[in-house]
């Protein structure tokens, strides 16, 4: 019987380990373009127009990037940000075209749909791009409305992740009269009205009563905004503590419930980690941690854990979610957390008295079962934090069990 080599067994174990622990990760166009400084302006405007997040949500996409000089020509036209979005949308093809495919187009030419066409803003077929394989290995690009004119040509491949995303450089912005037509600025949403109609009236009224805080929320709306509004029952119970805050503390508490970027429910489910808020300012971190378990998303500070219970609106550039509790930043409430009382000195043990250890355990269990009078400000007594610790321990056990399984499989291969 053939005995596999040690190296073969080790390789098999690595393959199994990779299959167990590897998870697919979506592409990130901002990260891809940040590796090449000549695309910094193009990258900036993809973020500013929110096209970057749209690109990241697509699993099959091609981005026709232009360098900073080409973007300077576009910026010099002094167009509105809505118009710039239409123009750049024409440079995002909803199909995969790597260099090889570009030079092997069936019949030498193809009409490809773009994000501009998909947006519904493009009149007729003006959102289509004509790609033609030209003589001498050149590939031309032009708007379908331009009667076959191909002013832009392929320069080089920037990044390929077959068959997920292809980023290629073209020589210039593709001219399009339809995309460059003036567009009306989007109507601003009434934030407090939206929240009031969906179970967050008390938070909305409190925000309206603070012109400085409301102004910060409103100013961030065009560039992208996410609001986590506590449900009425949660914020009503918190109002006495809110009223005891200083004027600056009240503003910071309200701003702590806003994030200065658009975060869809899908991105919150896929991106765990620390998130800055509208209150974040240098040394004043004012951040919280996003965690998810399946469809449940939680927001954690060192003092409280809140769940997202409902999606009120999730449309670029605005997302508003209802949460189960008021988020408490440690910068405002750390001093309120009670310090642990010193343990009483043990009394002399009587011969017939029960063992002190048994009595101590019993008291600890009773304390753990008793509800907290002030759960929000007592992180040490929070049952949610205890559950998180248990989850972490069980996760470590599961991880260790999986590693043990893989090692056992490898050992089995070695001993065959």
DOZAGU-298020 format. One record per residue (C-alpha): residue in three letters; residue number from 1; y, x, z. Coordinates in steps of 0.001 Angstrom, whole numbers. Each point is the difference from the previous one (the first is absolute). Example, Ala and Ser with C-alpha at 12.3 -4.5 7.8 and 13.67 -1.06 7.14 Angstrom:
2
R  res    n        Y        X        Z
R  ALA    1    -4500    12300     7800
R  SER    2     3440     1370     -660
END
This chain:
416
R  res    n        Y        X        Z
R  UNK    1        0        0        0
R  UNK    2     3425     1373     -962
R  UNK    3     2163      888     3004
R  UNK    4     3770     -482     -582
R  UNK    5     2197     2974      759
R  UNK    6     2344      108     2967
R  UNK    7     3023     -122    -2339
R  UNK    8    -1360    -3066    -1800
R  UNK    9     -549    -1783     3299
R  UNK   10     3485      905     1174
R  UNK   11     1492    -1275    -3268
R  UNK   12    -1888    -3270      355
R  UNK   13     1340     -409     3519
R  UNK   14     3557      556    -1205
R  UNK   15     -439    -2622    -2715
R  UNK   16    -1234    -2516     2573
R  UNK   17     2846      877     2358
R  UNK   18     2531     -413    -2805
R  UNK   19    -1431    -3398     -943
R  UNK   20      224    -1180     3607
R  UNK   21     3533     1134      800
R  UNK   22     1893      129    -3318
R  UNK   23     2432    -2859     -572
R  UNK   24     1926     -673    -3152
R  UNK   25     3734      619      192
R  UNK   26     2558    -1518    -2302
R  UNK   27     2324     2200    -2054
R  UNK   28     3530      666     1177
R  UNK   29     2470      428    -2851
R  UNK   30     2756     1312     2289
R  UNK   31    -2275     2757     1266
R  UNK   32    -1178      862    -3521
R  UNK   33     3528      382    -1356
R  UNK   34     1250     1855     3078
R  UNK   35    -2230     2931     -991
R  UNK   36     2250      634    -3038
R  UNK   37     3757      309      741
R  UNK   38     1009     -728    -3614
R  UNK   39     -973    -3657      610
R  UNK   40     1916     -417     3276
R  UNK   41     2603    -2399    -1431
R  UNK   42    -2613    -2127    -1755
R  UNK   43    -1992      -46     3259
R  UNK   44     3079    -1025     1993
R  UNK   45      727    -2967    -2255
R  UNK   46    -3615    -1178       64
R  UNK   47      380     -261     3775
R  UNK   48     3487    -1532     -124
R  UNK   49    -1119    -2738    -2413
R  UNK   50    -3266     -611     1935
R  UNK   51    -1993      842    -3125
R  UNK   52    -1845     2729     1930
R  UNK   53    -1772    -2534     2201
R  UNK   54     -843    -2158    -3038
R  UNK   55    -1509     3027    -1747
R  UNK   56    -2048      856     3093
R  UNK   57    -1439    -3522      139
R  UNK   58    -1443      259    -3537
R  UNK   59    -3385     1645     -441
R  UNK   60      423      667    -3744
R  UNK   61     3456     1262     -946
R  UNK   62     1889     2550    -2113
R  UNK   63     3453     1281      921
R  UNK   64     2229     1423    -2747
R  UNK   65     2168     2366     2049
R  UNK   66     3205     1671    -1159
R  UNK   67     1666     3102     1433
R  UNK   68     3291      189     1872
R  UNK   69     2057      683    -3149
R  UNK   70    -1295    -3175    -1662
R  UNK   71      711    -1987     3169
R  UNK   72     3560     1364       77
R  UNK   73      571    -1588    -3399
R  UNK   74    -1173    -3346     1397
R  UNK   75     2064      230     3206
R  UNK   76     3122      830    -2029
R  UNK   77     -104    -3540    -1445
R  UNK   78      887    -1345     3474
R  UNK   79    -2486    -2869     -155
R  UNK   80     -876    -2314     2888
R  UNK   81    -3109      825     2012
R  UNK   82    -1653    -3179    -1348
R  UNK   83      538     1193    -3570
R  UNK   84    -1264     3495      826
R  UNK   85    -3137    -1650     1409
R  UNK   86     -586    -1835    -3298
R  UNK   87      420     3234    -1974
R  UNK   88    -2366     1989     2202
R  UNK   89    -2495    -2907       25
R  UNK   90     -275      520    -3762
R  UNK   91    -1292     3507      794
R  UNK   92    -2977    -1249     2037
R  UNK   93    -2969     -994    -2177
R  UNK   94    -2592    -2358     1479
R  UNK   95    -2857     1965    -1571
R  UNK   96    -1379     3531      316
R  UNK   97     1134     2575    -2580
R  UNK   98     -918     3597      681
R  UNK   99      848     2751    -2542
R  UNK  100    -3372     -343    -1710
R  UNK  101      362    -3752     -497
R  UNK  102     3592      398    -1226
R  UNK  103    -1210     2303    -2788
R  UNK  104    -2957    -2225     -897
R  UNK  105     1640    -3428     -263
R  UNK  106    -2042    -2376    -2144
R  UNK  107     1666     -383    -3429
R  UNK  108     2678     2429     1181
R  UNK  109     2263    -2548     1732
R  UNK  110     -111    -2419     2929
R  UNK  111     2237    -2606     1645
R  UNK  112     -264      232     3788
R  UNK  113     1279    -2371     2672
R  UNK  114     2231     1332     2779
R  UNK  115     1210    -1008     3456
R  UNK  116     3178    -1217    -1724
R  UNK  117    -2074    -2454    -2033
R  UNK  118    -1989    -1000     3091
R  UNK  119     3183     -667     2016
R  UNK  120      924    -2984    -2179
R  UNK  121     3486     1443     -569
R  UNK  122     -763     1276    -3516
R  UNK  123      900    -2500    -2754
R  UNK  124    -2801     -527    -2487
R  UNK  125    -1992     3154     -736
R  UNK  126     2795     2411      951
R  UNK  127    -2026     1233     2958
R  UNK  128    -2627     1601    -2264
R  UNK  129      -20     3718     -861
R  UNK  130    -1115     1365    -3366
R  UNK  131    -2098     3190      318
R  UNK  132     -762     1809    -3265
R  UNK  133    -2006     3175     -648
R  UNK  134     2288     1947    -2340
R  UNK  135     -725     2928    -2304
R  UNK  136     -385     3457     1458
R  UNK  137    -1480    -1236     3297
R  UNK  138     3204    -1720     1111
R  UNK  139       -2    -3420     1683
R  UNK  140     3037    -2285     -241
R  UNK  141     1171    -2839     2288
R  UNK  142     2431    -2827     -724
R  UNK  143      853    -3534     1083
R  UNK  144    -1772    -2632    -2117
R  UNK  145     3374    -1645     -753
R  UNK  146     1250     3157    -1773
R  UNK  147    -1890     -628    -3266
R  UNK  148    -2321     2969      256
R  UNK  149     2619     2579     1068
R  UNK  150    -1599     2608     2292
R  UNK  151     2832     2007     1638
R  UNK  152    -2059     1375     2913
R  UNK  153    -2947     2402     -418
R  UNK  154    -2788     1246     2248
R  UNK  155      816     3276     1806
R  UNK  156    -2838      680     2459
R  UNK  157    -2398    -1456     2532
R  UNK  158     1299       43     3579
R  UNK  159    -2959    -1500     1880
R  UNK  160    -3264    -1741     -848
R  UNK  161    -2345    -1887     2314
R  UNK  162    -2445    -1496    -2539
R  UNK  163       27    -2898     -490
R  UNK  164     2410    -1007     2711
R  UNK  165     3388     1509     -742
R  UNK  166     1404     2260    -2718
R  UNK  167     3497     1479      284
R  UNK  168     1322     1534    -3215
R  UNK  169     3408     1390     -876
R  UNK  170     1852    -1345    -3024
R  UNK  171     3102     1556    -1518
R  UNK  172     2561    -2721      757
R  UNK  173      607    -3505     1303
R  UNK  174    -1366    -2602    -2422
R  UNK  175     3039    -1987    -1247
R  UNK  176     -264    -3784      228
R  UNK  177     2879    -2438     -469
R  UNK  178    -1895    -2670     1933
R  UNK  179     -727     2222     3000
R  UNK  180     3574     1363       43
R  UNK  181     1598    -3452      -93
R  UNK  182     2085     -757     3134
R  UNK  183    -1915    -1882     2690
R  UNK  184     1323    -1991     2906
R  UNK  185     -477     1527     3425
R  UNK  186    -2737    -1776     1955
R  UNK  187     1222    -2646     2443
R  UNK  188      -85     1206     3588
R  UNK  189    -2469    -1760     2267
R  UNK  190     1219    -1746     3155
R  UNK  191    -2106     1881     2534
R  UNK  192      656    -2167     3053
R  UNK  193     -521    -3227    -1930
R  UNK  194    -3384     1190    -1251
R  UNK  195    -1124     1036     3481
R  UNK  196     1317    -3170     1675
R  UNK  197    -2050    -2203    -2316
R  UNK  198    -3222     1859      767
R  UNK  199     -339      202     3779
R  UNK  200     2458     2830      792
R  UNK  201     3143    -2026      721
R  UNK  202      770     1567     3394
R  UNK  203     -210     3542    -1381
R  UNK  204     2046    -1060    -3050
R  UNK  205     2702    -1621     2173
R  UNK  206      152     3100     2209
R  UNK  207      358     2205    -3080
R  UNK  208     2762    -2234    -1394
R  UNK  209     1883      309     3297
R  UNK  210       81     3803     -430
R  UNK  211     2225      739    -3053
R  UNK  212     -652     3751      209
R  UNK  213    -3787     -365       12
R  UNK  214       29    -2711    -2680
R  UNK  215     2231     2206    -2163
R  UNK  216    -2566     2823      162
R  UNK  217    -2788    -2377    -1088
R  UNK  218     2119    -1435    -2811
R  UNK  219     1160     3409    -1255
R  UNK  220    -3608     1154     -391
R  UNK  221    -1175    -3065    -1904
R  UNK  222      787     1270    -3518
R  UNK  223    -1802     3289      550
R  UNK  224    -3039    -1598     1641
R  UNK  225     -501    -1618     3421
R  UNK  226    -2906    -1070     2195
R  UNK  227      545    -2196     3075
R  UNK  228    -2491     -626     2799
R  UNK  229     1344    -3098     1758
R  UNK  230    -1503    -1056     3348
R  UNK  231    -1181    -3617       98
R  UNK  232     2203    -2429     1949
R  UNK  233    -2274     -162     3056
R  UNK  234      -92     3796      252
R  UNK  235     3747      529     -349
R  UNK  236      888    -2928     2290
R  UNK  237    -1954     1603     2843
R  UNK  238     1713     3318     -666
R  UNK  239     3592    -1326      -13
R  UNK  240      692      661     3721
R  UNK  241     -797     3710     -499
R  UNK  242     1978       70    -3245
R  UNK  243     3090    -1351     1768
R  UNK  244     -241     2801     2578
R  UNK  245      225     2703    -2677
R  UNK  246     3258     1785     -754
R  UNK  247     1861     -940    -3187
R  UNK  248    -1357     3121    -1717
R  UNK  249    -3485     -739     1324
R  UNK  250       49    -3535    -1439
R  UNK  251      933     1351    -3446
R  UNK  252    -2714     2668      178
R  UNK  253    -2629    -2571     1070
R  UNK  254      833    -2253    -2959
R  UNK  255       78     2907    -2464
R  UNK  256    -3359     1166     1367
R  UNK  257    -1529    -3057    -1714
R  UNK  258     1176     1092    -3468
R  UNK  259    -1272     2732    -2341
R  UNK  260     2334     1391    -2706
R  UNK  261    -2557     -209    -2813
R  UNK  262    -2012    -2779    -1581
R  UNK  263    -3526      -62     1444
R  UNK  264    -2331    -2561    -1576
R  UNK  265    -2909    -1392     1981
R  UNK  266    -2305     2017    -2274
R  UNK  267     1762     3277      810
R  UNK  268      -67     -777     3737
R  UNK  269    -3766     -511     -241
R  UNK  270     -518     3313    -1768
R  UNK  271     2532     2270     1726
R  UNK  272     -583      625     3702
R  UNK  273     2376     2218     1938
R  UNK  274     3455      373     1498
R  UNK  275     2803    -2075    -1514
R  UNK  276     3728      591      455
R  UNK  277     2311    -2966      566
R  UNK  278     3630     -956     -548
R  UNK  279      641     1275     3537
R  UNK  280    -1364     3488     -737
R  UNK  281     2760     2573      308
R  UNK  282     -741     3706      412
R  UNK  283    -1291      694     3499
R  UNK  284     -228    -3737      665
R  UNK  285    -3339     -563    -1722
R  UNK  286     -318    -3758      470
R  UNK  287    -3282      -72    -1934
R  UNK  288    -3291    -1840      346
R  UNK  289    -3518      458    -1335
R  UNK  290    -1662    -2258    -2560
R  UNK  291    -3752     -435      356
R  UNK  292    -2388    -2342    -1774
R  UNK  293    -3529    -1205      442
R  UNK  294    -1071    -1980    -3031
R  UNK  295     2586    -2735     -489
R  UNK  296     1526      401     3477
R  UNK  297     3121     2174      107
R  UNK  298     1488     1137     3303
R  UNK  299     3295     1678      866
R  UNK  300     -212     2239     3062
R  UNK  301     2603     1572     2235
R  UNK  302     -859     1786     3248
R  UNK  303      863    -3224     1825
R  UNK  304    -1404    -2847    -2081
R  UNK  305    -2319     -892    -2885
R  UNK  306      989    -2857    -2334
R  UNK  307    -2012    -1614    -2789
R  UNK  308     1294    -1187    -3360
R  UNK  309     -810    -3701       84
R  UNK  310     1629    -1316    -3175
R  UNK  311     1649     1074    -3243
R  UNK  312     3311    -1819     -496
R  UNK  313     1096     1746    -3218
R  UNK  314    -1448     2955    -1903
R  UNK  315     2026      500    -3160
R  UNK  316     1855     3158     -942
R  UNK  317     2319     1095     1436
R  UNK  318     -631    -2126     3129
R  UNK  319    -2976     -553     2283
R  UNK  320      123    -2025     3233
R  UNK  321    -2991     -316     2338
R  UNK  322     -425    -1984     3217
R  UNK  323    -1330     2027     2945
R  UNK  324    -1579    -1146     3270
R  UNK  325     2202     1983     2409
R  UNK  326     3393     1628      283
R  UNK  327     -205     3702     -871
R  UNK  328     1169     2098     2957
R  UNK  329     1285     3502     -792
R  UNK  330     -617     2555     2734
R  UNK  331     3565     1235     -493
R  UNK  332     1201    -3258     1638
R  UNK  333    -2810     -996     2336
R  UNK  334    -1623     3239     1137
R  UNK  335     1852      -85     3325
R  UNK  336    -1340    -3488      706
R  UNK  337    -3637     1117      -51
R  UNK  338    -1172       10     3672
R  UNK  339    -1168     3294     1416
R  UNK  340    -3498      -65     1497
R  UNK  341      -99     -531     3793
R  UNK  342    -1611     2772     2055
R  UNK  343    -3556     -771     1036
R  UNK  344     -357     -930     3736
R  UNK  345    -1656     2569     2236
R  UNK  346    -3691     -816      539
R  UNK  347     -897    -1484     3384
R  UNK  348    -2824     1513     2064
R  UNK  349    -3302    -1293    -1258
R  UNK  350    -2079    -2127     2378
R  UNK  351    -3729      542       67
R  UNK  352     -698    -3594     -946
R  UNK  353     2910     -306    -2471
R  UNK  354     -751     -232    -3745
R  UNK  355      328     3223    -1995
R  UNK  356     3672      731     -868
R  UNK  357     -854      749    -3628
R  UNK  358    -1540    -3446     -502
R  UNK  359     3001    -1710     1603
R  UNK  360     2403     2057    -2173
R  UNK  361    -1774     -990    -3204
R  UNK  362       66    -3654      975
R  UNK  363     3755       79      621
R  UNK  364      666     1740    -3318
R  UNK  365    -1969    -2639    -1878
R  UNK  366     1924    -2807     1679
R  UNK  367     3290     1659     -884
R  UNK  368    -1050      372    -3623
R  UNK  369     -965    -3678     -193
R  UNK  370     3270    -1203     1514
R  UNK  371     2736     -964    -2511
R  UNK  372     3090     2205      -70
R  UNK  373     3249    -1558     1244
R  UNK  374     2001     2002    -2529
R  UNK  375    -2253     1230    -2747
R  UNK  376     2839      991    -2305
R  UNK  377     1447     2659     2267
R  UNK  378    -3207     1288     1582
R  UNK  379    -1889     2047    -2553
R  UNK  380    -2384     1402     2594
R  UNK  381    -1245    -3499      875
R  UNK  382      -41    -1365    -3527
R  UNK  383    -3415    -1469     -897
R  UNK  384      790      639    -3666
R  UNK  385      385     3714      640
R  UNK  386    -3308        7     1837
R  UNK  387    -1596    -1686    -2983
R  UNK  388     1494     2641    -2273
R  UNK  389    -1501     2765     2188
R  UNK  390    -3384    -1705     -186
R  UNK  391      329     -326    -3763
R  UNK  392      821     3694     -285
R  UNK  393    -3031      941     2081
R  UNK  394    -2328    -2251    -1953
R  UNK  395     1439     1367    -3257
R  UNK  396     -780     3521     1167
R  UNK  397    -3552    -1056      843
R  UNK  398     -438    -1577    -3424
R  UNK  399     1418     3106    -1707
R  UNK  400    -2321     2224     2025
R  UNK  401    -2928    -2248     -863
R  UNK  402      739      243    -3725
R  UNK  403      237     3802      174
R  UNK  404    -3291      111     1904
R  UNK  405    -1592    -2183    -2688
R  UNK  406     1189     2310    -2776
R  UNK  407    -1201     3094     1833
R  UNK  408    -3354    -1652      604
R  UNK  409     -327     -756    -3710
R  UNK  410      851     3615     -844
R  UNK  411    -2562     1260     2491
R  UNK  412    -2584    -2333    -1480
R  UNK  413      633     1451    -3452
R  UNK  414     -349     3540     1377
R  UNK  415    -3356     -755     1639
R  UNK  416    -1561    -1702    -3041
END
